[in-house]
Amino acid sequence: MDRTMSFGHQLEILRGLETYGYQVAHYLLQEDDLALDAVKLALLEVSAKEDFFKEEILSQRAEWRRTVMRHAIQLKQKWLIAKQKNPILN
């Protein structure tokens, strides 16, 4: 019998990963606001994947780390492009 995990339990899992995701993003970006944005985007992405919540914790953490890293790099690229177009940005 395959039961869908409750929203509360999914939220608990995501909250448990949130700090770790911020640490990863901040390490890569060295920028608080970009790190927060990367974590927000990663939370939205993984929360939409039902299979994510069925994985074992080590698999979840690995996928979470990859997702946060991808979003952090994408945000940094966008920021660098915007900065190149407008050198006043800092």
PyMOL commands that set and color helices and strands:
alter all, ss='L'
color gray80, all
select helices_A, chain A and resi 7-29+32-47+50-54+57-85
alter helices_A, ss='H'
color red, helices_A
deselect
rebuild
show_as cartoon
